[in-house]
Amino acid sequence: MCCFLLASCAPQATASTPTPAFTEALPATETVTPTAAYTPTPAFSPTPDLYYLYTNEYLRSRLYGGGEIEFLEVLGQNVFFTRYLIRY
C-alpha cells in the first residue's frame, strides 16, 4: 500500500492591512518666545578668605592665654630634630 500526500503549489493568501478611511490632524503646538527678564547687577563684594584664620598674620595678631609650655617627654630624637610631647 502506497500513500502519497501532495502539497499544493499555490501561494498562500496574505492578510491585507486595512487602511484608515480618515486621518486625524494633530493640534498645532504653541511656541513660547522667551522674554528678557530684569536681573539686577550684584554689588561687588570680595570673597572672604576661608583660610585667613590659619595665616601667620592672623595668628600673630590674636592674644593667647598666659599659660606655660610644659615638656612632658621626648618622643623621638635624631641628628636633625627632637620630637617632644608638650602641654600648653
TORTI-144040 format. One record per residue (C-alpha): residue in three letters; x, y, z. Coordinates in steps of 0.25 Angstrom, whole numbers, padded with zeros to 4 digits, always signed. Each point is the difference from the previous one (the first is absolute). Layout:
! TORTI-144040
ALAXYZ ...
This chain:
! TORTI-144040
MET+0000+0000+0000 CYS+0005+0013-0004 CYS-0005+0013+0004 PHE+0005+0013-0005 LEU-0003+0014+0005 LEU+0000+0011-0010 ALA+0003+0014+0005 SER-0006+0011-0008 CYS+0009+0010-0007 ALA-0010+0012+0000 PRO+0005+0012+0008 GLN-0006+0002+0014 ALA-0010+0011+0001 THR+0006+0012+0007 ALA-0007+0008+0010 SER-0003+0014-0004 THR+0002+0012+0009 PRO-0012+0009+0001 THR+0003+0015-0004 PRO-0008+0010+0009 ALA-0011+0008-0007 PHE+0005+0013+0006 THR+0012+0006+0007 GLU-0001+0008+0013 ALA+0007+0013-0001 LEU+0009+0003+0012 PRO-0002+0013+0007 ALA+0010+0011-0002 THR+0009+0002+0011 GLU+0003+0014+0006 THR+0014+0006+0000 VAL+0004+0008+0011 THR+0009+0011-0002 PRO+0010+0003+0011 THR-0001+0015+0005 ALA+0012+0007+0007 ALA-0002+0001+0015 TYR+0006+0011+0008 THR+0012-0005+0009 PRO+0007+0010+0008 THR+0015+0000+0000 PRO+0005-0004+0013 ALA+0009+0009+0008 PHE+0015-0003+0001 SER+0003-0007+0013 PRO+0013-0007+0001 THR+0000-0015+0003 PRO+0005-0002+0015 ASP+0013-0008+0001 LEU-0005-0013+0006 TYR+0015-0003+0005 TYR+0002+0014+0007 LEU-0001-0006+0014 TYR+0012-0009-0003 THR+0009+0010-0006 ASN+0013+0005+0008 GLU-0006+0014-0001 TYR-0012-0003+0008 LEU+0006-0010+0010 ARG+0011+0011+0003 SER-0011+0010+0002 ARG-0009-0007+0010 LEU+0002-0001+0015 TYR+0003-0013+0007 GLY-0002-0004+0014 GLY+0012+0001+0010 GLY+0002-0015+0001 GLU+0013-0006+0001 ILE+0006-0011-0009 GLU+0004-0013+0007 PHE+0009-0010-0007 LEU-0006-0014+0005 GLU+0010-0009-0007 VAL+0009-0002-0012 LEU-0007-0008-0011 GLY+0011-0002-0010 GLN+0014+0006-0002 ASN+0010-0001-0012 VAL+0011+0009-0006 PHE-0010+0010-0006 PHE-0011+0002+0010 THR-0006-0004+0013 ARG-0015-0003+0002 TYR-0007+0003+0013 LEU-0013-0002+0007 ILE-0004+0013+0005 ARG-0012+0006+0008 TYR-0004+0015-0001 
